[in-house]
Amino acid sequence: MKENQDLIRRMVEEGHEVGNHTLNHPSLPEVDDERLEEEILGLDRVFYERYGKHMTYLRPPKGEFSERTLSISQKLGYTNLFWSFAYEDWYTNREKGPEYAKNIVMRNLHNGEIILLHAVSKDNAEALDSIIKGARELGYEFGNINNIY
């Protein structure tokens, strides 16, 4: 969050939902209850101090969860969110170009999709506009997660 404060502020101001992804990105099933709570609530404290809002959604790092982590995060007031499509875009040394990123996303579009794209990918950043336009041309609409839950 330290490196992307301007982007996060813009997201908040534009009405985007910013979700919790923990302070340090641990595998949640591998941490004890106390650390799990601190990972989630610690990031929420920082977010609230900077942007005046609390987070209500959690995407567990690497998608790793257990019944215990789901239960604790729900008791903390979080709804856990997962994706329905992702590809290995987090390896910045394996990028294949924005056309590849666009094509792989477009080939996998489906109703109700939650697409996981990592911000570290230059390919995603360059392809995002054409992905959005292409999806809209196919009749897909984009919405806020709050309209679903």
C-alpha positions as a Markdown table, in Angstrom:
| # | Residue | x | y | z |
|---|---|---|---|---|
| 1 | Met | 0.0 | 0.0 | 0.0 |
| 2 | Lys | 3.0 | 2.3 | 0.6 |
| 3 | Glu | 4.0 | 2.3 | -3.0 |
| 4 | Asn | 0.6 | 2.9 | -4.5 |
| 5 | Gln | -1.0 | 5.5 | -2.3 |
| 6 | Asp | -1.9 | 7.8 | -5.2 |
| 7 | Leu | -3.5 | 5.0 | -7.1 |
| 8 | Ile | -5.4 | 3.7 | -4.1 |
| 9 | Arg | -6.7 | 7.3 | -3.3 |
| 10 | Arg | -7.9 | 7.6 | -6.9 |
| 11 | Met | -9.6 | 4.2 | -6.7 |
| 12 | Val | -11.4 | 5.3 | -3.4 |
| 13 | Glu | -12.4 | 8.6 | -4.9 |
| 14 | Glu | -13.8 | 7.0 | -8.0 |
| 15 | Gly | -15.9 | 4.7 | -5.9 |
| 16 | His | -14.0 | 1.4 | -6.5 |
| 17 | Glu | -14.1 | -1.2 | -3.8 |
| 18 | Val | -10.6 | -1.7 | -2.4 |
| 19 | Gly | -10.3 | -5.1 | -0.7 |
| 20 | Asn | -8.0 | -6.4 | 2.0 |
| 21 | His | -5.1 | -8.7 | 0.9 |
| 22 | Thr | -3.3 | -8.6 | 4.2 |
| 23 | Leu | -0.3 | -6.7 | 5.5 |
| 24 | Asn | 2.5 | -9.2 | 4.5 |
| 25 | His | 0.9 | -11.7 | 2.0 |
| 26 | Pro | 1.3 | -14.8 | 4.2 |
| 27 | Ser | -0.4 | -18.1 | 3.5 |
| 28 | Leu | -3.3 | -17.7 | 5.9 |
| 29 | Pro | -3.8 | -21.4 | 6.8 |
| 30 | Glu | -0.1 | -21.4 | 8.0 |
| 31 | Val | -0.4 | -18.5 | 10.5 |
| 32 | Asp | -1.9 | -18.7 | 14.0 |
| 33 | Asp | -5.2 | -17.0 | 14.9 |
| 34 | Glu | -3.4 | -13.9 | 16.4 |
| 35 | Arg | -1.3 | -13.3 | 13.3 |
| 36 | Leu | -4.2 | -13.9 | 11.0 |
| 37 | Glu | -6.2 | -11.2 | 12.8 |
| 38 | Glu | -3.2 | -8.8 | 12.8 |
| 39 | Glu | -2.6 | -9.4 | 9.1 |
| 40 | Ile | -6.2 | -8.5 | 8.3 |
| 41 | Leu | -7.0 | -5.8 | 10.9 |
| 42 | Gly | -3.5 | -4.2 | 10.6 |
| 43 | Leu | -4.0 | -3.4 | 6.9 |
| 44 | Asp | -7.6 | -2.2 | 7.6 |
| 45 | Arg | -6.2 | 0.2 | 10.3 |
| 46 | Val | -3.7 | 1.7 | 7.8 |
| 47 | Phe | -6.3 | 1.9 | 5.1 |
| 48 | Tyr | -8.8 | 3.6 | 7.5 |
| 49 | Glu | -6.1 | 6.1 | 8.7 |
| 50 | Arg | -5.3 | 7.1 | 5.1 |
| 51 | Tyr | -8.6 | 6.9 | 3.3 |
| 52 | Gly | -11.3 | 7.1 | 6.0 |
| 53 | Lys | -13.0 | 3.8 | 5.1 |
| 54 | His | -12.9 | 0.3 | 6.4 |
| 55 | Met | -12.4 | -2.7 | 4.1 |
| 56 | Thr | -15.1 | -5.4 | 4.0 |
| 57 | Tyr | -13.8 | -7.8 | 1.4 |
| 58 | Leu | -10.8 | -10.1 | 1.8 |
| 59 | Arg | -8.9 | -12.0 | -1.0 |
| 60 | Pro | -6.7 | -14.4 | 0.8 |
| 61 | Pro | -3.1 | -14.3 | -0.6 |
| 62 | Lys | -2.6 | -17.0 | -3.2 |
| 63 | Gly | -6.2 | -18.0 | -2.7 |
| 64 | Glu | -5.1 | -20.1 | 0.2 |
| 65 | Phe | -7.7 | -20.6 | 2.9 |
| 66 | Ser | -9.1 | -23.1 | 5.4 |
| 67 | Glu | -12.4 | -23.4 | 7.3 |
| 68 | Arg | -10.6 | -21.7 | 10.2 |
| 69 | Thr | -9.4 | -18.7 | 8.2 |
| 70 | Leu | -12.8 | -18.3 | 6.6 |
| 71 | Ser | -14.5 | -18.4 | 10.0 |
| 72 | Ile | -12.1 | -15.9 | 11.6 |
| 73 | Ser | -12.2 | -13.5 | 8.7 |
| 74 | Gln | -16.0 | -13.7 | 8.7 |
| 75 | Lys | -16.1 | -13.0 | 12.5 |
| 76 | Leu | -14.0 | -9.9 | 11.7 |
| 77 | Gly | -16.7 | -8.7 | 9.4 |
| 78 | Tyr | -15.2 | -9.8 | 6.0 |
| 79 | Thr | -16.6 | -11.4 | 3.0 |
| 80 | Asn | -14.0 | -13.6 | 1.3 |
| 81 | Leu | -13.8 | -13.1 | -2.4 |
| 82 | Phe | -12.1 | -15.4 | -4.9 |
| 83 | Trp | -11.6 | -15.2 | -8.7 |
| 84 | Ser | -13.1 | -17.3 | -11.4 |
| 85 | Phe | -10.2 | -16.6 | -13.9 |
| 86 | Ala | -6.5 | -16.0 | -13.5 |
| 87 | Tyr | -3.4 | -16.7 | -15.4 |
| 88 | Glu | 0.3 | -16.5 | -14.3 |
| 89 | Asp | 0.7 | -12.8 | -14.8 |
| 90 | Trp | 2.7 | -12.1 | -11.6 |
| 91 | Tyr | 6.0 | -13.2 | -13.1 |
| 92 | Thr | 7.3 | -10.0 | -14.6 |
| 93 | Asn | 10.2 | -11.8 | -16.2 |
| 94 | Arg | 7.8 | -14.1 | -18.2 |
| 95 | Glu | 5.6 | -11.5 | -19.8 |
| 96 | Lys | 4.4 | -12.3 | -23.4 |
| 97 | Gly | 3.0 | -8.9 | -24.5 |
| 98 | Pro | -0.3 | -7.1 | -24.1 |
| 99 | Glu | -1.8 | -9.0 | -27.1 |
| 100 | Tyr | -1.3 | -12.3 | -25.3 |
| 101 | Ala | -2.8 | -10.8 | -22.1 |
| 102 | Lys | -5.9 | -9.6 | -24.0 |
| 103 | Asn | -6.3 | -12.9 | -25.9 |
| 104 | Ile | -6.1 | -15.1 | -22.8 |
| 105 | Val | -8.6 | -13.0 | -20.9 |
| 106 | Met | -11.0 | -12.7 | -23.8 |
| 107 | Arg | -10.9 | -16.5 | -24.5 |
| 108 | Asn | -12.0 | -17.1 | -20.9 |
| 109 | Leu | -14.8 | -14.5 | -20.4 |
| 110 | His | -18.0 | -15.8 | -18.8 |
| 111 | Asn | -21.0 | -14.4 | -17.0 |
| 112 | Gly | -20.3 | -13.4 | -13.4 |
| 113 | Glu | -16.6 | -13.6 | -13.9 |
| 114 | Ile | -14.2 | -12.1 | -11.4 |
| 115 | Ile | -10.9 | -11.6 | -13.2 |
| 116 | Leu | -7.7 | -11.6 | -11.3 |
| 117 | Leu | -5.1 | -9.4 | -12.9 |
| 118 | His | -2.0 | -8.4 | -11.0 |
| 119 | Ala | -0.9 | -4.8 | -11.1 |
| 120 | Val | 2.8 | -5.8 | -11.5 |
| 121 | Ser | 2.1 | -6.9 | -15.0 |
| 122 | Lys | 3.0 | -4.3 | -17.7 |
| 123 | Asp | 1.2 | -6.5 | -20.2 |
| 124 | Asn | -2.1 | -6.2 | -18.2 |
| 125 | Ala | -1.7 | -2.5 | -17.8 |
| 126 | Glu | -1.3 | -2.1 | -21.6 |
| 127 | Ala | -4.1 | -4.6 | -22.5 |
| 128 | Leu | -6.7 | -3.5 | -20.0 |
| 129 | Asp | -8.4 | -0.8 | -22.1 |
| 130 | Ser | -8.8 | -3.2 | -25.0 |
| 131 | Ile | -10.0 | -6.0 | -22.7 |
| 132 | Ile | -12.7 | -3.7 | -21.3 |
| 133 | Lys | -13.7 | -2.5 | -24.8 |
| 134 | Gly | -13.7 | -6.1 | -26.2 |
| 135 | Ala | -15.8 | -7.4 | -23.3 |
| 136 | Arg | -18.3 | -4.6 | -23.7 |
| 137 | Glu | -18.5 | -5.3 | -27.5 |
| 138 | Leu | -19.5 | -8.9 | -26.6 |
| 139 | Gly | -22.3 | -7.6 | -24.3 |
| 140 | Tyr | -20.6 | -8.0 | -20.9 |
| 141 | Glu | -21.1 | -5.3 | -18.3 |
| 142 | Phe | -18.8 | -4.3 | -15.4 |
| 143 | Gly | -20.1 | -3.7 | -11.9 |
| 144 | Asn | -19.2 | -3.1 | -8.4 |
| 145 | Ile | -18.9 | -6.2 | -6.1 |
| 146 | Asn | -21.3 | -4.4 | -3.7 |
| 147 | Asn | -24.0 | -4.9 | -6.3 |
| 148 | Ile | -23.6 | -8.6 | -6.2 |
| 149 | Tyr | -23.3 | -9.2 | -2.4 |
